[in-house]
């Protein structure tokens, strides 16, 4: 069965995207109509999660409680939606937690849906996708800048395709706290902020300028707030200009302190972090030699909706990322295809009994396609090399927890599986990952026989018991496979899976 087809979206279906940001939490609900998401509801709450991060990497109770209360409200709105129609993504503040699972477990319980933690570059890709769908398509490259609460993303793209993505650990909440910790605004502190942010931008600014773009576009609430202030004060009526931004900087400094920042068009809940946002944007204008920036109304949450639609319509960037890994590390495509075919056949045998769904089928297919990438480093311990590559690569479309699961499947593909690592996963993932590991290991084991035709094997499952039915004649002509299967029974016990082998 093609499980991707089962995920197709039909006219009238509701979709939801939650952006669990470092400053604000957003939820949008949309109805899918004629190939596009039509937004029918928006919820927002100003949580300032980044302000609750402590020096030891923990989250203070006040911000944690406020976040969970907000997610519970969001959960009421999306309670009736199936899991495949809801995407919830956490960004910089959650990435920086020392033990993210201590926050994610109750957060997922409050929301009623899984929460993905995405890397900075994946966040940038989703931002660009949202912005590109929200503005008219024009020829040439565009630079998109998105200032969040804990990080700022810079993307150069063309049409709907991001070409370069960068994420810096500077955001409006974090920068306001970092550069103006006691709330005092001064020219000296502002210059310090410009210098330190410029050092961060220096990592890629020259390469970006050389690559070039035709127009610069700002995204996010911070940049929209700056644009609104410039309009309402009459300092610019055509987007954000360098001259207007300098005038705004002087006006912010004239306020003297963060708690006295007030301008026409600036909401009270954003005033306390406005100085940090203006400082970041001024530094970006200088480093990238910008003169003008127009402002988009869409951002990452809209990008999540379009990414969801793309996955359902077989335009999943995760497939492209896996293909890129296979190409880069010279995978034996024919062998990988045989392992994948076998793995998916075994999956289909036990999917219902083992309660495995589309997500687990994808894990298995992706892992099979790249299970040998570690051989590009060395044959010895290649399963560990492959896991390291996957864990530490920037893979477009993958959330951090998906990438971790994929790396774990590769790590557990041979020898004794790393059962302790499986047990450290969030509780909802432990059993499906362990079962996916078992199926991948069996497919690889059967693939060692070297036959072009599939091995005559079928599976049955109940609870943690796996029954392997195999043709006796075939097994008698493959004594090494028989020995491997006998050994595998012992290995799978580490995953609390009992396997028996029945030759018929």
Secondary structure as UniProt FT lines:
FT   HELIX           3..6
FT   TURN            11..12
FT   STRAND          14..20
FT   STRAND          24..33
FT   TURN            34..35
FT   STRAND          36..46
FT   HELIX           49..52
FT   TURN            55..56
FT   HELIX           61..78
FT   TURN            79..80
FT   HELIX           83..85
FT   STRAND          86..90
FT   HELIX           92..95
FT   TURN            98..99
FT   HELIX           100..111
FT   STRAND          116..117
FT   HELIX           120..134
FT   STRAND          141..147
FT   STRAND          152..158
FT   TURN            159..160
FT   STRAND          161..168
FT   HELIX           172..179
FT   TURN            181..182
FT   HELIX           187..201
FT   TURN            202..204
FT   HELIX           205..211
FT   STRAND          215..219
FT   HELIX           220..233
FT   STRAND          240..241
FT   HELIX           242..254
FT   HELIX           258..260
FT   TURN            264..265
FT   HELIX           268..271
FT   TURN            272..273
FT   HELIX           274..287
FT   TURN            288..289
FT   STRAND          292..295
FT   HELIX           300..312
FT   TURN            313..314
FT   HELIX           317..328
FT   TURN            329..330
FT   HELIX           333..350
FT   TURN            351..355
FT   HELIX           358..370
FT   TURN            371..372
FT   HELIX           373..376
FT   TURN            380..381
FT   HELIX           382..392
FT   TURN            396..397
FT   HELIX           400..411
FT   HELIX           419..423
FT   HELIX           427..447
FT   TURN            448..449
FT   STRAND          457..462
FT   TURN            463..464
FT   STRAND          465..470
FT   HELIX           472..476
FT   HELIX           479..493
FT   TURN            494..496
FT   STRAND          498..503
//
